[in-house]
């Protein structure tokens, strides 16, 4: 036994120690021998002569091309998860670093702009746009970006991302470089609305606006745009997952699930209310009345041109301030038609949003009546003529194109995960110097415009690189 213990470590790697029973031994590890980790891939060549030297052959490699693909996918998922966790960890720290000031701490509004309007009408420059999801809000955002940039207004922007830590409630300390007492002209990025926090960042006479959409169509759009990031939808099978979900939504829906807010009463949620309230609760009517008291104009996506005319009147703007191209729109083939039954089911599933929309649909048309139906028709016709004129000046081919056909990276819109259904534009090669800058601004997607305005979107950039690497 003394001899046994005096043997150097690793001596038993090539032969069997005396205390091990019969069975095949590992190949000897020595000069020219395979590393220990590859020992299972080495086989004795059959037919070896008794007492002769051991001969080994390597097994063919079992690695296949999909191994490296799977490895890259796993690493990408882990990296993306790390980034999301890191962002979720950092953002709350940013929130708690400063105590929100009193609402009265905002500085007085800037002097009114010079305007060609007669009388007391002056263009308004202090605006809060509560940007709701899937309601043509990206198009309205572009209008606000252009107006603010043109008049050198002060925006309240988030830091690192293109929203204010959504779906958490908004806090003014999330504003980039915020200091107590700061006052801003325009707030317009995605947030979960909290009125006292927003109110304290703008002048007392600021105008509050938002936009709503028919809840059934909004739900369909949200389901297909955000479905891949809502895990409980992964259990749905078949080609028409929307129809399957609406057959029995309670079977699949988990109100506490990750990103569940995207798939029920999203408007109510964005406006800062509980999207799981019982529709019969008196709180629902109270919340709707509160929205009416706080917002000067609630626009409707289905009547976007009429909404812009009312906005122009409210803000005392010019026609040139509200011209637009439709941004972040899906190609027609990617928009399924909601049948009567599916429409009814989607509306019933989003009953809180339906009550909200019904209320403001009625108030919208009361505003149109007060504005004047004939006058509205003339104003809408003027806006559409100006839009068409700018289309002929700016857009190559005169229409939106699929993502694959967009020639400039700066014109590529952000796409939903796993698909490329969002359309974009190509800028004409020859545009007069007078219109060149305006055309580019009107066609620039939200993310790129934010970067042009100086917003540091480091989180968005990292996610973009990960998606490009994994081809998501």
C-alpha positions as CSV (number, residue, x, y, z in Angstrom):
1,X,0.0,0.0,0.0
2,X,2.9,2.3,0.6
3,X,3.9,1.9,-3.1
4,X,0.4,2.6,-4.1
5,X,0.3,5.9,-2.2
6,X,3.7,6.9,-3.5
7,X,2.6,6.8,-7.1
8,X,2.3,10.3,-8.7
9,X,-1.2,11.8,-9.2
10,X,-2.8,10.9,-12.6
11,X,-0.9,7.6,-12.9
12,X,-4.2,5.8,-12.9
13,X,-5.6,7.8,-15.9
14,X,-4.1,5.3,-18.4
15,X,-4.7,2.0,-16.5
16,X,-7.0,0.7,-13.9
17,X,-6.3,1.2,-10.2
18,X,-6.3,-2.0,-8.2
19,X,-9.5,-1.1,-6.3
20,X,-11.5,-0.7,-9.6
21,X,-13.4,-3.8,-10.9
22,X,-13.2,-5.2,-14.4
23,X,-14.3,-3.1,-17.3
24,X,-12.8,-1.0,-20.1
25,X,-10.1,1.4,-19.1
26,X,-9.6,4.9,-20.3
27,X,-6.9,5.3,-23.0
28,X,-3.6,6.3,-21.6
29,X,-2.9,10.0,-21.3
30,X,0.5,10.8,-22.4
31,X,2.5,12.1,-25.3
32,X,0.2,12.2,-28.3
33,X,-2.8,11.0,-26.3
34,X,-6.1,12.8,-26.5
35,X,-7.1,15.2,-23.7
36,X,-9.3,13.6,-21.0
37,X,-12.4,15.5,-22.2
38,X,-12.1,13.7,-25.6
39,X,-11.6,10.2,-24.2
40,X,-15.2,9.1,-24.9
41,X,-14.7,9.9,-28.6
42,X,-11.8,7.4,-28.9
43,X,-12.5,3.8,-29.7
44,X,-10.2,0.7,-29.7
45,X,-9.7,-0.5,-33.2
46,X,-11.2,-4.1,-33.4
47,X,-8.9,-6.9,-34.2
48,X,-6.0,-5.8,-32.1
49,X,-3.4,-8.5,-31.6
50,X,-3.0,-9.7,-28.1
51,X,-0.3,-7.8,-26.3
52,X,0.1,-5.3,-29.2
53,X,0.0,-1.6,-28.7
54,X,-3.4,0.0,-28.4
55,X,-4.6,1.7,-31.6
56,X,-7.3,4.3,-31.4
57,X,-9.4,6.0,-34.0
58,X,-11.4,9.2,-33.7
59,X,-15.1,9.1,-34.0
60,X,-16.5,11.4,-36.7
61,X,-17.5,14.8,-35.3
62,X,-21.0,14.9,-34.0
63,X,-21.2,18.6,-34.2
64,X,-23.6,20.0,-36.8
65,X,-24.2,23.5,-38.1
66,X,-27.4,23.9,-36.0
67,X,-25.3,23.5,-32.9
68,X,-23.6,26.8,-33.4
69,X,-26.9,28.4,-34.3
70,X,-28.5,27.1,-31.1
71,X,-25.5,28.3,-29.1
72,X,-25.8,31.8,-30.7
73,X,-29.6,31.9,-30.0
74,X,-29.1,30.9,-26.3
75,X,-26.3,33.4,-25.8
76,X,-28.5,36.1,-27.5
77,X,-31.4,35.3,-25.3
78,X,-29.2,35.4,-22.2
79,X,-27.7,38.7,-23.3
80,X,-31.1,40.2,-24.1
81,X,-32.4,39.1,-20.7
82,X,-29.4,40.6,-19.0
83,X,-30.0,43.9,-20.7
84,X,-33.7,44.0,-19.8
85,X,-32.9,43.1,-16.1
86,X,-30.2,45.7,-16.0
87,X,-32.5,48.3,-17.4
88,X,-35.3,47.3,-15.0
89,X,-32.8,47.5,-12.1
90,X,-31.3,50.9,-13.1
91,X,-34.5,52.7,-14.0
92,X,-36.1,52.6,-10.4
93,X,-32.8,54.0,-9.1
94,X,-33.2,56.9,-11.4
95,X,-36.7,57.5,-10.1
96,X,-35.8,57.6,-6.4
97,X,-32.8,60.0,-6.7
98,X,-34.8,63.2,-6.5
99,X,-38.0,64.2,-4.7
100,X,-40.6,65.6,-7.0
101,X,-41.2,69.3,-6.5
102,X,-44.5,71.0,-5.9
103,X,-46.7,71.5,-8.9
104,X,-46.3,75.2,-8.6
105,X,-42.5,75.0,-9.1
106,X,-42.6,75.1,-12.9
107,X,-41.3,78.3,-14.4
108,X,-43.7,80.7,-16.1
109,X,-44.5,80.0,-19.8
110,X,-42.4,81.5,-22.5
111,X,-43.7,84.6,-24.4
112,X,-46.1,83.8,-27.2
113,X,-44.7,83.3,-30.7
114,X,-45.2,85.8,-33.4
115,X,-48.1,84.8,-35.6
116,X,-50.0,86.0,-38.6
117,X,-53.3,85.3,-36.8
118,X,-55.4,88.3,-36.2
119,X,-56.9,89.2,-32.8
120,X,-55.9,87.5,-29.6
121,X,-55.2,84.1,-31.1
122,X,-51.6,83.1,-30.5
123,X,-49.9,79.8,-31.3
124,X,-49.7,77.6,-28.1
125,X,-46.4,76.1,-27.3
126,X,-47.0,74.3,-24.0
127,X,-48.4,70.8,-24.9
128,X,-48.7,67.5,-23.1
129,X,-49.5,64.7,-25.6
130,X,-50.5,61.5,-23.7
131,X,-49.2,59.0,-26.3
132,X,-51.4,56.0,-26.4
133,X,-50.4,52.7,-28.1
134,X,-51.5,51.7,-31.6
135,X,-53.6,54.8,-32.2
136,X,-51.6,56.7,-35.0
137,X,-49.8,58.4,-32.2
138,X,-46.4,58.1,-34.0
139,X,-47.8,60.2,-36.8
140,X,-48.9,62.9,-34.3
141,X,-45.6,62.6,-32.5
142,X,-43.8,63.6,-35.8
143,X,-46.0,66.7,-36.0
144,X,-45.0,67.7,-32.5
145,X,-41.3,67.0,-33.1
146,X,-41.3,69.3,-36.2
147,X,-43.2,72.1,-34.5
148,X,-41.0,72.0,-31.4
149,X,-37.9,71.9,-33.4
150,X,-39.0,74.7,-35.7
151,X,-39.7,77.0,-32.7
152,X,-36.8,75.7,-30.5
153,X,-39.1,74.5,-27.8
154,X,-37.9,72.5,-24.8
155,X,-38.9,68.8,-24.8
156,X,-39.0,66.5,-21.8
157,X,-37.3,63.4,-23.1
158,X,-36.6,60.0,-21.4
159,X,-33.1,58.8,-21.0
160,X,-31.8,55.6,-22.6
161,X,-35.1,54.5,-24.1
162,X,-37.9,56.0,-26.1
163,X,-40.4,55.9,-23.2
164,X,-40.6,56.9,-19.6
165,X,-40.0,53.5,-18.0
166,X,-43.3,52.2,-19.3
167,X,-45.3,50.3,-18.1
168,X,-44.4,51.9,-14.7
169,X,-46.2,55.1,-13.7
170,X,-44.6,58.3,-14.9
171,X,-42.4,60.2,-12.5
172,X,-40.8,63.5,-13.4
173,X,-37.4,62.4,-12.2
174,X,-37.4,60.0,-15.2
175,X,-36.9,63.1,-17.5
176,X,-33.4,63.3,-18.8
177,X,-31.2,65.7,-16.7
178,X,-34.3,66.8,-14.7
179,X,-33.7,69.3,-11.9
180,X,-36.4,70.3,-9.4
181,X,-38.2,73.4,-10.8
182,X,-37.5,72.6,-14.5
183,X,-40.3,73.4,-16.9
184,X,-40.8,72.0,-20.3
185,X,-42.8,73.0,-23.4
186,X,-43.6,69.6,-24.8
187,X,-44.0,66.1,-23.3
188,X,-44.9,63.5,-25.8
189,X,-43.2,60.1,-25.3
190,X,-44.9,56.9,-24.2
191,X,-45.7,56.8,-20.5
192,X,-48.2,55.4,-18.1
193,X,-50.0,58.6,-17.2
194,X,-49.9,60.2,-13.7
195,X,-51.4,63.6,-13.9
196,X,-49.8,65.3,-10.8
197,X,-46.3,64.3,-12.0
198,X,-46.9,65.6,-15.5
199,X,-48.7,68.7,-14.3
200,X,-45.7,69.8,-12.4
201,X,-43.5,69.9,-15.5
202,X,-45.5,72.3,-17.6
203,X,-46.9,75.7,-17.4
204,X,-50.4,76.2,-15.8
205,X,-51.9,77.0,-19.2
206,X,-50.5,73.9,-21.0
207,X,-52.8,72.1,-23.4
208,X,-53.4,68.4,-22.7
209,X,-54.3,66.1,-25.7
210,X,-54.5,62.4,-26.4
211,X,-55.9,60.1,-29.0
212,X,-58.2,57.0,-28.8
213,X,-59.1,54.2,-31.2
214,X,-62.0,51.8,-31.6
215,X,-61.1,49.2,-28.9
216,X,-61.7,46.1,-31.1
217,X,-59.4,47.3,-33.8
218,X,-56.8,48.5,-31.2
219,X,-56.9,45.1,-29.6
220,X,-56.3,43.4,-32.9
221,X,-53.4,45.7,-33.7
222,X,-51.8,45.3,-30.2
223,X,-52.3,41.5,-30.3
224,X,-50.3,41.1,-33.5
225,X,-47.7,43.8,-32.7
226,X,-46.9,42.9,-29.1
227,X,-48.0,39.2,-29.1
228,X,-44.5,37.8,-29.3
229,X,-43.5,39.6,-26.0
230,X,-46.6,38.4,-24.1
231,X,-45.7,34.9,-23.0
232,X,-49.1,33.5,-22.3
233,X,-49.9,33.9,-26.0
234,X,-47.2,31.3,-26.8
235,X,-49.6,28.6,-25.9
236,X,-52.0,29.5,-28.7
237,X,-51.9,27.2,-31.7
238,X,-53.2,27.4,-35.2
239,X,-53.0,30.0,-37.9
240,X,-55.5,32.4,-36.4
241,X,-54.3,32.9,-32.9
242,X,-56.4,36.0,-32.4
243,X,-59.7,34.1,-33.1
244,X,-58.6,31.2,-30.8
245,X,-57.8,33.7,-28.0
246,X,-61.2,35.4,-28.3
247,X,-63.1,32.1,-28.2
248,X,-62.1,31.8,-24.6
249,X,-59.8,34.7,-23.4
250,X,-60.1,33.8,-19.7
251,X,-58.5,30.5,-20.5
252,X,-55.3,32.1,-21.7
253,X,-55.2,35.6,-20.2
254,X,-53.2,36.0,-17.0
255,X,-53.6,39.6,-15.6
256,X,-50.4,39.2,-13.7
257,X,-48.5,37.8,-16.6
258,X,-45.5,39.6,-18.2
259,X,-46.8,42.4,-20.6
260,X,-50.4,41.3,-20.0
261,X,-51.5,45.0,-20.1
262,X,-51.1,45.1,-23.9
263,X,-54.0,42.7,-24.4
264,X,-56.8,44.1,-22.3
265,X,-58.1,47.7,-22.0
266,X,-54.8,49.2,-23.1
267,X,-56.2,52.7,-23.3
268,X,-57.5,52.6,-19.8
269,X,-54.1,51.3,-18.7
270,X,-52.1,53.9,-20.6
271,X,-54.2,56.7,-19.0
272,X,-53.1,55.5,-15.6
273,X,-56.2,53.5,-14.5
274,X,-56.8,49.9,-13.4
275,X,-57.5,47.9,-16.6
276,X,-59.0,45.1,-14.6
277,X,-61.9,47.1,-13.0
278,X,-65.4,45.7,-13.2
279,X,-67.1,47.6,-15.9
280,X,-70.1,48.1,-13.5
281,X,-67.9,49.8,-10.9
282,X,-68.7,53.5,-10.3
283,X,-65.0,54.1,-10.5
284,X,-65.2,53.6,-14.3
285,X,-67.5,56.6,-14.8
286,X,-65.4,58.7,-12.4
287,X,-62.2,57.9,-14.4
288,X,-63.8,58.8,-17.7
289,X,-65.1,62.1,-16.2
290,X,-61.6,62.8,-14.9
291,X,-60.1,62.3,-18.4
292,X,-62.6,64.8,-19.8
293,X,-61.7,67.3,-17.1
294,X,-57.9,67.0,-17.6
295,X,-57.7,66.8,-21.4
296,X,-58.6,69.7,-23.7
297,X,-58.9,67.5,-26.7
298,X,-59.4,63.8,-27.1
299,X,-58.7,62.9,-30.8
300,X,-60.0,59.8,-32.6
301,X,-57.7,57.7,-34.8
302,X,-60.6,56.9,-37.2
303,X,-61.2,60.6,-37.9
304,X,-57.6,61.7,-37.8
305,X,-57.9,64.5,-40.3
306,X,-60.9,66.0,-38.5
307,X,-59.0,65.6,-35.2
308,X,-56.0,67.5,-36.6
309,X,-58.3,70.3,-37.7
310,X,-59.7,70.6,-34.2
311,X,-56.1,70.5,-32.9
312,X,-55.0,73.3,-35.2
313,X,-58.0,75.4,-34.0
314,X,-57.3,74.7,-30.3
315,X,-53.5,75.5,-30.6
316,X,-54.0,78.4,-33.1
317,X,-51.5,76.7,-35.5
318,X,-51.2,77.0,-39.3
319,X,-52.1,74.4,-41.9
320,X,-48.4,73.8,-42.6
321,X,-47.9,72.8,-38.9
322,X,-50.2,69.7,-39.2
323,X,-49.3,68.3,-42.6
324,X,-48.2,64.7,-42.3
325,X,-47.4,61.3,-43.7
326,X,-48.8,58.2,-42.1
327,X,-46.0,56.6,-40.0
328,X,-45.6,53.2,-38.4
329,X,-48.5,51.7,-40.4
330,X,-48.8,48.0,-41.3
331,X,-49.0,46.7,-44.8
332,X,-52.6,45.9,-45.8
333,X,-51.9,42.1,-46.1
334,X,-50.9,42.0,-42.4
335,X,-54.1,43.6,-41.2
336,X,-56.7,40.8,-40.7
337,X,-60.4,41.7,-41.1
338,X,-62.4,41.4,-37.9
339,X,-65.6,39.6,-38.7
340,X,-68.8,40.7,-36.9
341,X,-68.5,38.0,-34.3
342,X,-64.8,38.6,-33.6
343,X,-65.4,42.4,-33.5
344,X,-68.1,41.8,-30.9
345,X,-65.9,39.5,-28.8
346,X,-63.0,41.9,-29.0
347,X,-65.2,44.8,-27.9
348,X,-66.6,42.8,-25.0
349,X,-63.1,41.7,-23.9
350,X,-62.1,45.4,-23.8
351,X,-65.2,46.7,-22.2
352,X,-63.6,49.5,-20.2
353,X,-62.0,50.9,-23.4
354,X,-65.3,50.6,-25.1
355,X,-67.0,52.7,-22.5
356,X,-64.2,55.3,-22.7
357,X,-64.3,55.4,-26.5
358,X,-68.1,55.6,-26.6
359,X,-68.0,58.7,-24.3
360,X,-65.3,60.6,-26.3
361,X,-66.7,59.6,-29.6
362,X,-69.9,61.5,-28.6
363,X,-68.0,64.5,-27.3
364,X,-65.8,64.6,-30.4
365,X,-68.8,65.1,-32.7
366,X,-70.2,67.7,-30.4
367,X,-66.9,69.6,-30.9
368,X,-67.3,69.1,-34.7
369,X,-70.8,70.5,-34.6
370,X,-69.6,73.5,-32.6
371,X,-66.8,74.0,-35.1
372,X,-69.2,73.7,-38.0
373,X,-69.7,70.8,-40.4
374,X,-69.2,72.7,-43.6
375,X,-66.2,74.5,-42.2
376,X,-64.8,71.2,-41.1
377,X,-65.3,69.7,-44.6
378,X,-63.4,72.6,-46.1
379,X,-60.5,72.4,-43.6
380,X,-60.2,68.6,-44.1
381,X,-60.1,69.0,-47.9
382,X,-57.4,71.7,-47.6
383,X,-55.3,69.4,-45.3
384,X,-55.6,66.5,-47.7
385,X,-54.6,68.6,-50.7
386,X,-51.6,69.8,-48.9
387,X,-50.7,66.2,-47.8
388,X,-50.9,65.1,-51.4
389,X,-48.8,68.0,-52.6
390,X,-46.1,67.1,-50.1
391,X,-46.3,63.5,-51.1
392,X,-45.6,64.3,-54.7
393,X,-42.6,66.5,-53.6
394,X,-41.1,64.1,-51.0
395,X,-41.9,60.4,-51.6
396,X,-40.2,58.3,-54.2
397,X,-42.9,56.4,-55.9
398,X,-45.6,58.3,-54.0
399,X,-46.4,55.6,-51.5
400,X,-45.1,53.6,-48.5
401,X,-43.0,50.4,-49.2
402,X,-42.1,47.2,-47.3
403,X,-39.1,47.3,-45.0
404,X,-37.0,45.3,-47.5
405,X,-37.5,48.0,-50.2
406,X,-36.4,50.9,-47.9
407,X,-33.0,52.2,-49.2
408,X,-31.8,54.3,-46.3
409,X,-31.2,52.9,-42.8
410,X,-32.2,56.2,-41.4
411,X,-35.7,55.6,-42.8
412,X,-36.2,52.1,-41.4
413,X,-39.0,51.9,-38.9
414,X,-38.8,49.8,-35.7
415,X,-40.3,46.4,-36.5
416,X,-42.3,44.1,-34.2
417,X,-40.4,41.0,-32.9
418,X,-40.2,38.2,-35.4
419,X,-41.7,40.0,-38.4
420,X,-41.4,43.0,-40.7
421,X,-44.9,44.3,-41.3
422,X,-44.3,48.0,-40.7
423,X,-44.1,50.1,-43.9
424,X,-41.7,53.0,-44.5
425,X,-40.7,55.4,-47.2
426,X,-38.0,56.3,-49.7
427,X,-37.0,59.9,-50.0
428,X,-36.9,61.3,-53.5
429,X,-33.4,61.8,-54.9
430,X,-34.1,65.2,-56.3
431,X,-35.9,67.6,-54.0
432,X,-35.7,71.4,-54.0
433,X,-33.6,73.0,-51.3
434,X,-36.7,74.6,-50.0
435,X,-38.4,71.3,-49.2
436,X,-35.5,69.0,-48.6
437,X,-35.2,69.3,-44.9
438,X,-39.0,69.3,-44.3
439,X,-39.4,66.1,-46.4
440,X,-36.7,64.3,-44.5
441,X,-38.3,65.3,-41.2
442,X,-41.8,64.2,-42.2
443,X,-40.5,60.8,-43.3
444,X,-38.1,60.1,-40.4
445,X,-39.4,57.3,-38.0
446,X,-39.7,58.0,-34.3
447,X,-36.5,56.3,-33.1
448,X,-34.3,58.1,-35.6
449,X,-36.0,61.4,-35.0
450,X,-35.4,61.1,-31.2
451,X,-31.7,60.5,-31.9
452,X,-31.6,63.6,-34.2
453,X,-33.1,65.6,-31.4
454,X,-30.2,64.5,-29.1
455,X,-31.9,61.8,-27.1
456,X,-29.4,59.1,-25.9
457,X,-31.2,55.8,-26.7
458,X,-28.4,53.5,-25.6
459,X,-30.9,50.7,-24.5
460,X,-32.6,50.9,-27.9
461,X,-29.3,50.7,-29.7
462,X,-28.2,47.6,-27.8
463,X,-31.5,45.9,-28.5
464,X,-31.1,46.8,-32.1
465,X,-27.7,45.2,-32.3
466,X,-28.9,42.0,-30.5
467,X,-31.9,41.7,-32.9
468,X,-29.6,42.2,-35.9
469,X,-27.2,39.6,-34.6
470,X,-30.0,37.1,-34.0
471,X,-31.9,38.2,-37.1
472,X,-35.1,38.8,-35.1
